[in-house]
Amino acid sequence: MTLACLLVVLSAKVEAQQEPLYTQYMFNAMSVNPAYTGTQDALEAVFLSRMQWTGFDGAPRTYSFAAHTPFTQHDMGIGVALVADKVGPVNNFYFNVNYAYRVNLTDDLKLSMGIKGGFYNYHVGLDNLLLDANSIDPSFQGQVERKFQPNLGAGLYIYDDRLYAGISVPKLFQSEINPEEAQEDALAVLKRHYYIMAGYLFTINDDFKLRPSFINKFVEGAPPSTDITAQMVYQDMYWLGMTYRLGDALAFMANVNVSEELMIGYSYDFSVSNLGNYNSGSHEIMLSYRYGGLIKSKRTRRLR
């Protein structure tokens, strides 16, 4: 790929992906919606590593960790989330503390209202781009900008043993990294993102269940991103799924409850857009651990 094409692709993708992308979003919901905090009736910790577009220089790399727990007779939840994200010349680090409060809408259906506060640390440096040694442009030398930005986010999350639905804004305040360039350069503006997600678990028979789900992401200046997923569940222990990211990628995933405490998962995406000619797909590994006497039973684990 030529340098010009590389810069065009990276510029568009950085604008669309200022918030990290997750294929296994259904097991990492707290990273995009603070209202998910404390909803699992146990202390839960999730680690996720994503290597996107392998073989493509400057491709996104994401590492996230989130932990949360309910407290005060399960009416409230608290958690923390850390993300290290690299996309081309942009290095991001996020840290947030989440708080959620839940109310019963019916005997089974609950509404959780969540907020989060923390900071984003953005570092944009074109010196990370790989250029031909004979064509190095001085304008690509050195750091472009570093920004420490406080953050506040909010969300709503409705759920029971089978249904979940949520809406969230992880970054409420849009800000400019460099006000002088904000009118011309998409990288100079930290934009507000909106998420909508939902899923439902259907029982087929005693052994098999089916859970369709979706997540939509909206951000000004970029096309909406929509993931549509179907997962088959066997004996509440083994998950096989497929996701279609509209106009962008097709993904396959497998998840296993190794024990009542530990789940592992893996997903592989391959591009269906023109970008697929320049990469070998995306890999995502997920580890989730639950601890505490609040876990009800093996039969109810991981079904939300």
Buried (B, 14 or more C-beta within 10 A) or exposed (E): EEBEEBBEBBBBBBBBBBBBBBBBBBBBBBBBBBBBBBBBBBBBBBBBBBBBBEEBBBBBBBBBBBBBBBEEEBBBBBBBBBBBBBBBBBBBBBBBBBBBBBEEEEEEEBBBBBBBBBEBBBBBBBEBBEEEEEEEEEEBEEEBBEBEBEBBBBBBBBBBEBBBBBBBBBBEEEBBBBEEBBEEBBBBBBBBBBBBBBBEBEEEEEEEBBBBBBBBBBBEEBEEBBBBBBBBBEEBBEBBBBBBBBEBBBBBBBBBBEEBBEBBBBBBBBBBEEBBEBBEBBBBBBBBBBEEEEBEEEEEBBEB
